[in-house]
Amino acid sequence: MKRSVSAIALVMAIISSTYGQSSSSSAPRPRSSQSIDELLLFFPVKHPSGDWAPKDLEFKDVEFTSADKTKLHAWYCPCDNPRAVILLSHGNAGNLAGHASWLRYLQQQARVSVMIYDYRGFGRSEGKPTVEGVLQDATAARAKLCQLASVKDSELLLMGESLGGAIAVQLAAKSAPRGLILQSTFSSMKDVAMVHYPKLAWLVPTGKLDSVSAISQYHGPLLQSHGDKDEIVPFKSGEKLFQAANEPKVLLTISNAGHNNWMCKDYLQRFDEFDDRVKPTDKR
């Protein structure tokens, strides 16, 4: 999660935008314009910013479309005889090109195949990000990865960082994966707004990215991690989410870690153990 926005940007957002529909809308097409809360949520970085030719990472550029025909872009990082296939949803800022080191670890050391995708408006993906839109993007990305890796929805691992964790929870609630991995993820969008924009939190509909409600609908293994010094998504928000989750579940508290420095030896060991515990018994 990006922590703050300038006062000028905030005023301009309020002047130039009209508040849109709730994410619970049944409209078949996402809004093309952003609501005020979404202007404060998404901080996309477009191509060519970032390292788009990382060394020592085997990846394939993947193009696909969301349900509303928005053109999207992803990196598919396969490995031979993978222990798992992971769909990775990144946070609310930057683009997929900023995650090469983590992708390299997953592919080469964890020995998993992984696909990371950019939401609409990020990297090489077209459009503007809205909550409804990025949820459609995530659904399309999951379908594309299943096609690329020749697996079913139920055989994937869903992994999400921060905002990406909230998106992964929504996916898991609708179609249970083999396992769910959340890093620095919030209980709800409204809860985070109360921390960073308390005077504007009323703009966020209660049901918008409500991870607490969604995770209660997921029945499967959960590995959740959170830094106890996280100032972006407070640890108590992560705890609230974890308490709402069904068993089997594990919460790894990372001592003295903030929002983005969660990768440590203990976490990598827990991830490795989780990967072994939920891997399929049949060989593919």
VENNOR-V694844 format. One record per helix or strand of 3 or more residues. SS is the DSSP state (h for helix, s for strand). FROM is the first residue (numbers start at 0). TO is the last residue. If there is no record, write none. Layout:
SS	FROM	TO
SS	FROM	TO
This chain:
h	6	15
h	35	40
s	59	64
s	70	76
s	84	88
h	95	107
s	112	117
h	130	148
h	152	154
s	156	160
h	162	173
s	178	182
h	188	195
h	200	202
h	210	214
s	220	226
h	234	243
s	248	253
h	264	277
